[in-house]
Amino acid sequence: MATMTQIATAASSAPGAREIAIRPATAGDAGRVYQLITENLVSGHLLPRPLGEVELHVPRFLVATDGDDVVGCGELARLSPAVAEVRSLVVEGPRRGTGVGRRLLEALIAAAVSQRFPRLCAFTHQARPFVRAGFSIVPHPWVPAKIAADCQTCDLFRRCRQYAVVLDLKRTAGAWR
């Protein structure tokens, strides 16, 4: 099983990689990860995350860096033994559309495969990048672990405008056999 560091290193050395590197987040990154999430609450595309929660879960995050600057992040969260979730996938405004989010998503998929999760999900307002990565749009009830973990306490429950997307990791190229 590959570590988050090995997966992040492989993502950073992908063909065409620019100065952006993907690496596991450290405790020192928690404030910047929190800032990226908070800056994107206005658009309504992310759920709020208290700083303490980000600090607690920072080992589950990967970050995209340009030199010493964190320019994007994403979390791989275990919902159950059968499914993990991509959470808080965000890239700072000037870096959007440059492939940073795609590279973060690829590294999170690789981490989920390495951790032998059968399925990976996300709830998102922008399904296109996930569909391009092989995810399928599914009805929300197809992800009961997510509903139980987060949706039932959300103010927008039953009025959610997000897409539920799922990737079958056992069918993904490179997944375990």
C-alpha positions in Angstrom: 0.0 0.0 0.0 1.5 3.4 -1.0 1.6 6.2 1.5 0.1 9.6 0.9 3.6 11.0 0.4 4.4 8.4 -2.3 1.1 9.1 -4.1 1.6 12.9 -3.8 5.2 12.6 -5.2 4.0 10.6 -8.2 1.3 13.2 -8.9 3.8 16.0 -8.7 6.1 14.3 -11.2 3.4 13.7 -13.8 4.2 14.6 -17.4 3.7 18.3 -18.1 3.8 19.1 -14.4 4.7 22.8 -13.9 6.1 24.3 -10.8 3.1 23.0 -8.8 3.8 20.1 -6.4 1.2 17.9 -4.7 2.1 16.7 -1.2 0.5 15.6 2.1 -0.6 18.5 4.2 1.2 19.2 7.4 0.0 20.8 10.7 1.6 24.0 9.5 -0.7 24.0 6.4 -4.0 23.9 8.5 -4.4 27.7 8.6 -4.0 28.0 4.8 -6.3 25.1 4.1 -8.9 26.7 6.4 -8.5 30.0 4.5 -8.9 28.3 1.1 -12.1 26.7 2.3 -13.5 29.8 4.0 -12.7 32.0 0.9 -14.9 29.7 -1.1 -17.9 29.7 1.2 -19.4 32.8 -0.5 -19.9 30.9 -3.7 -21.9 28.3 -1.8 -19.8 25.5 -3.3 -18.2 24.3 0.0 -19.6 23.5 3.4 -18.1 25.5 6.3 -15.4 23.7 8.3 -14.3 25.0 11.7 -10.5 25.6 12.0 -10.4 23.0 14.8 -11.9 20.4 12.4 -9.4 21.2 9.7 -6.5 21.0 12.2 -7.8 17.6 13.4 -8.1 16.2 9.9 -5.1 17.9 8.2 -3.3 14.5 7.8 -6.1 13.5 5.4 -5.5 16.5 3.1 -3.3 16.8 0.1 -2.1 20.3 -0.9 -1.0 21.8 -4.1 2.0 24.1 -3.7 3.8 26.6 -5.8 7.1 26.9 -4.0 6.1 27.5 -0.4 2.6 28.8 -1.3 -0.4 26.4 -0.8 -2.6 27.1 -3.8 -5.1 24.2 -3.5 -6.2 21.4 -1.3 -8.4 18.3 -1.0 -9.3 15.8 1.7 -9.7 12.0 1.5 -12.2 11.2 4.2 -13.2 7.6 5.2 -17.0 7.4 5.4 -17.1 3.6 5.9 -14.9 0.6 5.1 -16.5 0.6 1.7 -16.4 4.2 0.7 -14.2 7.3 1.0 -15.1 10.8 0.1 -13.3 13.7 -1.7 -14.0 16.7 0.5 -13.0 20.4 0.4 -11.4 20.1 -3.0 -10.6 23.8 -3.8 -8.0 25.7 -5.8 -7.4 29.4 -5.3 -9.0 31.6 -7.9 -6.0 32.6 -10.1 -5.0 28.9 -10.4 -8.4 27.6 -11.5 -8.5 26.1 -15.0 -4.7 25.4 -15.0 -4.9 21.6 -14.0 -4.2 22.0 -10.3 -7.6 20.7 -9.3 -7.3 17.8 -11.8 -3.9 16.8 -10.3 -5.2 17.0 -6.8 -8.2 14.8 -7.7 -5.9 12.3 -9.4 -3.7 12.1 -6.3 -6.8 11.7 -4.1 -8.1 8.9 -6.3 -4.7 7.2 -6.1 -4.7 7.5 -2.4 -8.2 5.9 -2.2 -7.0 3.0 -4.4 -3.9 2.6 -2.3 -6.0 2.5 0.9 -8.2 -0.2 -0.9 -11.5 1.6 -0.7 -13.9 0.0 -3.2 -15.7 3.3 -3.9 -14.9 7.0 -3.9 -17.6 9.6 -3.8 -18.0 13.4 -3.7 -20.9 15.8 -3.5 -20.2 18.7 -5.7 -21.8 21.6 -7.6 -19.4 21.1 -10.5 -19.7 17.4 -11.6 -17.8 17.9 -14.9 -14.2 17.5 -13.5 -15.3 14.4 -11.6 -17.0 12.9 -14.6 -13.9 13.5 -16.7 -12.0 11.5 -14.0 -14.4 8.6 -14.4 -17.0 9.3 -11.8 -20.7 8.7 -12.5 -23.5 11.0 -11.3 -25.8 9.0 -9.1 -28.9 9.7 -6.9 -28.0 10.9 -3.4 -29.5 7.8 -1.7 -26.8 5.7 -3.5 -24.3 7.1 -1.0 -26.0 6.3 2.3 -22.8 6.7 4.3 -22.5 10.3 3.2 -26.1 11.0 4.0 -25.7 9.5 7.5 -22.4 11.3 8.2 -23.2 14.8 6.9 -26.4 15.4 5.0 -29.0 14.7 7.7 -27.7 17.6 9.8 -27.3 20.0 6.9 -29.7 22.9 6.6 -30.1 22.1 2.9 -31.0 18.5 3.4 -33.7 17.5 0.9 -33.0 20.8 -1.0 -29.5 20.0 -1.9 -28.4 21.2 -5.3 -25.1 19.2 -5.3 -24.4 16.3 -7.6 -23.5 13.0 -5.9 -20.7 11.4 -7.9 -19.2 7.9 -7.4 -16.2 6.1 -8.8 -15.9 2.3 -8.6 -12.3 1.9 -7.7 -12.3 -1.8 -8.3 -12.8 -1.0 -12.0 -10.4 1.8 -12.1 -7.2 1.1 -14.0 -4.4 0.3 -11.5 -6.8 -0.8 -8.8 -6.2 -3.9 -6.9 -7.3 -7.2 -8.3 
